[in-house]
Structure formats: C-alpha cells, structure tokens
Amino acid sequence: MLGSGPDRNRLLGCQALGKLRLAGSDFSSKENPPFKRLRQLSWKWRTIRSSTRVEGQPLNLLGQVEADAGIMDGKTRKGAGVALLHGTKNPIRLAKIVMEKTDHALLAGIGAERLGEAFRLPKANLKIPERVYQWKQAKQRFGKGDLGDLSKNLRLIRSKGQSLLGDTVGALAIDQNGDLAAADSTGGVSLKLPGRIGDSPIIGAGFFADNRLGASTATGVGEIAMRLVVSKSACDAMQALTAQQAASRTVKRVTEIEGRGLGIITLDRKGRYGVAHNTPHICWASVSKSRGLASRMHR
C-alpha cells in the first residue's frame, strides 16, 4: 500500500507494484512465517521503489528524517513499534527485534537506534535529493499558508517563531495455517513538527493483526487513525463482515466523524482482502499462490 504523495511519486510507486510478482513468489514456503514475509516484502518493496527513484523518507520541519514502523503477529497477538529513526535502513526489522527480543511494545529515538546497532542492522541515508526538493517546495507552500493538514502547526509557528521549525508502506499476510500478520513503515507527513510520532508504530492505529479477526493497516493522516484506532476497529468489524465490507465501513465511519484523510487495507481469516479510502488515491497490490499478482491505483 502506498499512501498520499507527490503525483510523480504516486505514478512511479504504482508502476513499481507491478514488480512485486517476484518479491512475492516465495511466499508459500512453510519455513516462512507471515510476519517474516512482511519484513521481506517491505525490504523488497523499498528496493523496488529505490529503482524507480521514489526512495527516501519525507522530512520534518527542520529537514530531518524521523521514520516510524510497526509489526504484529496475529497468532500470538504480539507486536511492537519503533519511532523517530534517522538512519535505520529497514525500520520493520528493528520493530521485529523489539517485538521478539524485548519486553516493550514501543521504542523511539536514540534508544531504538542503539538497539538496532546492537543487532548490527544496516544503516542508510534516507535524506535523498528528491525528498529535499519536495521539502523545499512544501516549505514555500507552508509559508503561504497553503497546507491544510497542518493548519495548527502553521498558526503555532507564526505565533511562536521559526525555532519550532508522506507516504506509508503497509503490508498484510496470511499463510496456509491461517496465521495473519501486519506491518507498516513511514517517514510521516512532510513538514511535521520534530518529535511527532504518527500512527504507524502504534498497535491498533496504524496496524493490527489477530487470527481470530483479521489484519489491517492504514495510511493517511496519522492523528485520525490514532484517535479512532482504525486498524483495530476494522479488525473487530471482520468478526462479522468480509474484509472489503469492514474496510468500507471503517472509512465511512472515519469520514462521518473526522472527515477525509484515511486509506485502509484489510485481510480477513479466509484470505479475502479489502481496500477503501476517502483520500484522492491509494495504490495497492495483492499476491497469492493461486491468483498471482493484482495491483492498481484506486481514485
């Protein structure tokens, strides 16, 4: 799933979805539990995006990278998130370490990155020229007051001074045993205040998985997903509804309460998926052994 972003990145990102056939071709392996598949898919997806030059992360108001990620195992209902990462190449791998090797459910900043270093996770420069260009363009619009999603931030900076000075990849998986998993990764919204943590590392908001219900992951305005706990809500709905019905109902409820700004993908216990959004677009792909690859951009 690829959330909102510049038009060029959306088109390139959706073209890159077509390359996921190879990335998903080994997903039927018995030795490959679903949450491990998600980590592999996330890495392959980031690699594919790099080849189409839409890699990197959105920058905050100071022009810094602060990435978030999360992962959850539907069988054990264990999960974890990481936040405020500056140079971790694959944040989902780090979230998996937090889930499996610590007693915590959320780790952020320097402490999280030190844990990654202890496990020798690779580092990467996520502040690429294209993201810097997008950041400069966004700052110009921000200075003119043309950034509706961050209207409070704009008023805050104008009143308190310059000293205060996205897109999301989500994935769901189910294996032949019916074990579900969910994972997501993001750099957050461009021009966010430094230190802002969105929904992506928050269990129940940005992602959720439970074998008894289903799995879900969200994109869009993270504050909406957190306030309404949308991923958990969508999974609860799958107790009685299909994945598509649950996705549609969740987005309809969000629109009624909060307005526009959310996209969601769902996967139910029978392996059926759903996609819904009230944003201008959402790119998605599905891969299965029986049906192969399907991908498209919803408008």
FENJOVEN-V213637 format. One record per backbone hydrogen bond with DSSP energy under -1.0 kcal/mol. CO is the residue of the C=O (numbers start at 1). NH is the residue of the N-H. Records with the same first field share a line. If there is no record, write none. Layout:
CO=NH, NH
This chain:
2=283
6=10
7=11
8=12
9=13
10=14
11=15
12=16
13=17
15=18
16=19
17=20
20=24
24=27
26=29
29=32
33=37
34=38
35=39
36=40
37=41
38=42
39=43
40=44
41=45
42=46
43=47
44=48
45=49
46=50
47=51
49=54
50=53
59=191
60=63
64=60
67=85
68=186
69=82
70=184
71=80
72=182
73=77
74=211
78=73
80=71
81=107
82=69
83=109
85=67
87=124
90=94
91=95
92=96
93=97
94=98
95=99
96=100
97=101
98=102
105=81
107=83
109=113
110=114
111=115
112=116
113=117
114=118
115=119
116=121
117=120
122=89
126=57, 128
128=132
129=133
130=134
131=135
132=136
133=137
134=138
135=139
136=140
137=141
138=142
139=143
141=146
142=145
147=150
148=151
150=154
151=155
152=156
153=157
154=158
155=159
156=160
157=161
161=164
162=165
169=185
171=183
173=181
175=178
179=175
180=74
181=173
182=72
183=171
184=70
185=169
186=68
189=192
192=61
193=196
199=202, 206
202=205, 206
204=232
206=218
207=204
208=216
210=213, 214
214=210
215=267
216=208
217=265
219=263
221=225
222=226
223=227
224=228
225=230
229=233
230=234
231=235
232=236
233=237
234=238
236=239
237=240, 241
242=246
243=247
244=248
245=249
246=250
247=251
248=252
249=253
250=254
251=255
252=256
253=257
254=258, 259
261=221
262=278
263=219
264=276
265=217
266=274
267=215
268=271
272=268
274=266
276=264
282=298
283=2
284=296
286=294
288=292
292=288
294=286
296=284
298=282
